[in-house]
Structure formats: structure tokens, C-alpha cells
């Protein structure tokens, strides 16, 4: 039976597993380069981060330029559905005295190399983002599928116009008054309305793609466009 969701969380019913991977004639010794280099970022809240600037709370985790590099990191990153299972994204480390520390991760971000996940970045400052507010009632499988679809579509440059996308953010807002998980797709050239329209359609179509080739039903309603400047 085909998996119901593109989710890599084994605790989600209908999740994707390695046994679901189609058998194709591929030379696994090769490691294809991605069209763009990407950087994985985290936005961290720590005990001493009160009053900390946003830029000080964001940290680079890894650079990704090939298919194997992407999966090397992606296979060890938590899925959004884990937040719905009362878990938190946590970064473990050590303080200056070598004692173990834990920092809460508020957001996981992937941006093109050379572009910071900040509004003030040169390319982001002329752009905006599409925020998708995902309610907890959607369930882990759906939230994971939206997130995985978008990341794979962005990394694989199948969301068009691909050159407009600067990055993506997964934000834990479950502690807010209206608990949710938010996904933000960031882009440049906000004033280029025609291409922004095309990008939004492509983004939403990518999110709704099912593993069997069909499209699921939209659950987020009308999407606002947030301008960065």
C-alpha cells in the first residue's frame, strides 16, 4: 500500500519509509550537484537570549550543495509533526565550563547561500514572503507533507520561477495565543507582480501534491503576501 503522506516521522500513520522508494536505474556512486548552494539555519532561544537581536539568535548549521549532502542533514532533522506530539526542537551544546546546555529552536530555515534569513538582506529587502498558518487540527501527516513538498520543490528547483525564491522558514508558534505551525516561503522582487503571482500558484500546487500524483484540498484559505520593506 502506498504511503498516505510524505512524512518521515515513523510515529505518523501513513508515513513514507525506505521500502516505499521506487526502484530506479540510478548510479548511486554519483552525487549530483544542486542548481543552487543552500545553507541550513536555526533560530535559537536560550536562557541568556532575552532581549537578543534576531540576527544574534540565528545560527548557520550546514552548507548544502549536492543531493547526498541534503539527505545527510535532512534525515537527521525533526519533522514538524514532532511539535504536535508535545516535543520541542532542541539544540544540545556545552557552556564555557563544559557543562551540557540545551537551547530551544524556534525556527528551522533554509536559504540560498549568500542570503541571510533576515528582511534586511539585500535580496529579501526588495521582496516578501507567503505565510502559511497551519492549525494543529490538520494533523502531523498533512503538516509534514506540506513542509517536505516545499523543501524538496525548492531544493530541486521545481517551484517556478525558481530564481525568485530566497528561502523558507518553519516556525514553531504552538506557544502563541492561537497555536499553529507557520511555514514562510521568502522571495525577492515583490514589485514584479506577474512573476509573484506565478510563484504563488507554483508554491501552492507544490504544497498540495500527493505521492500518488493527485492534489489534496487546500486547508489554509487565502494566503497573504507580506512585503518586507
Secondary structure, 3 states (H helix, E strand, C coil): CCCCCCCCCCCCCCCCCHHHCCCCCCCCCCCCEEEEEEEEEEEEECCCCCCCCHHHHEEEEEEEEEHHHHHHHHCCCCCHHHHHHCCCCEEEEECCCCCEEEEEEEEEEEEECCCCCCCCCHHHHCCEEEEEEEEHHHCHHHHHHHHHHHHHHHHCCCCCCHHHEEEEEEEEECCCCCCEEEEEEEECCCCCHHHHHHHHHHHHHHHCECCCCCECCCCCCCCCEEECC
